[in-house]
Amino acid sequence: MIDSPADIPREWRTPPPHLTLDPQEVHVWRGILNRSASDLQAYREILNPAEQQRARRFLSPKHGDTFIAAHGMVRHIIALYVNRPPAALRFDKGPYGKPFLAYPIDQGISFNLSHSHKLALLAVTSLGAIGIDIEHIRPSRNFQAIADRIMSEEEKSQFRDFPAHQQPSAFLSCWTRKEAFVKAHGRGLGFPLHKFSVAFTPDNRPEMITMNDPSEAGSTWSMHAIFPGD
């Protein structure tokens, strides 16, 4: 867990050591997004001009600060794996907007970032495509209305069986698994969420159940649930 830029040992910064990923490993890092002004300035200085400009475009300064903290975290952590200073990294986006490491090239790692409320999660692996999603539970939301739009018929049936007080956590278990999959796939919300089903009940391990998309025939995906804290 990295709670501030100061938590990264000085000798990890320029250049950082080379952390390695075993072929079957996924590393998940947690970051806290509430930052002091000095922390944010340290992160801001390693962002490239386009990232700095994007942070300034947010209407809410709070959202701009969250962007700076999350993307500064990405640079610090990815730098640990590729043995480059955080500011030297260059990122690009795939055809559907999924970020990837453009420099240094041929590093063989994939990553994905998600943040909600005060927490960010960054997943890093050399296995191949990966996606991660985190959501803050807000009981006041109309989960049933959203479920009707994004769940498959199979998922809707299971969701309706949950008592009302359990529906917020049940919905977010389903939502985060579906979001993580479409992020890993690379199409994002261009992949219709109601076209596939995931296991999200407490008595079933996370997995893909059905996929109603011929282009995905024969594909294999793994899912895991993690609980990063309040």
BELWO-V614572 format. One line per field, one symbol per residue. psi: psi as a letter, one per 40 degrees, with the letter a starting at -180 (. if undefined). burial: b if it has 16 or more other C-alpha atoms within 10 Angstrom, else e. A space follows every 50 residues. Layout:
psi = ???
burial = ???
//
This chain:
psi = hheideehideedhiiihiihideihhhihihehiidddddddddeiidd ddddddehdhdddddddddddddddddddddefiideeihiiiadeehii hdhiifefiiiiiiihbeiihhhhiedaiiiiihhhhgdeigddddddde iiddddddddeiideedddddddddddddddddddeeaeehhdeeiiihe idehihihdihfhdeeheihiiiihigei.
burial = eeebbeeeeeebbeebbeeebeeeebebbbbbbbbeeebbebbbebbeee bbeebbeeeeeeebbbbbbbbbbbbbbbbbbbbbbbbebeeeeeeeebbe beeeeeeebbbbbbbeeebbbbbbbbeebbbbbbbeeeeeeebbeebeeb bbeebbeebeeeeeeebbbbbbbbbbbbbbbbbbbbbbeebbbbebbbbb beeeebbbeeeeeeeeeeeeeebeeeeeee
//
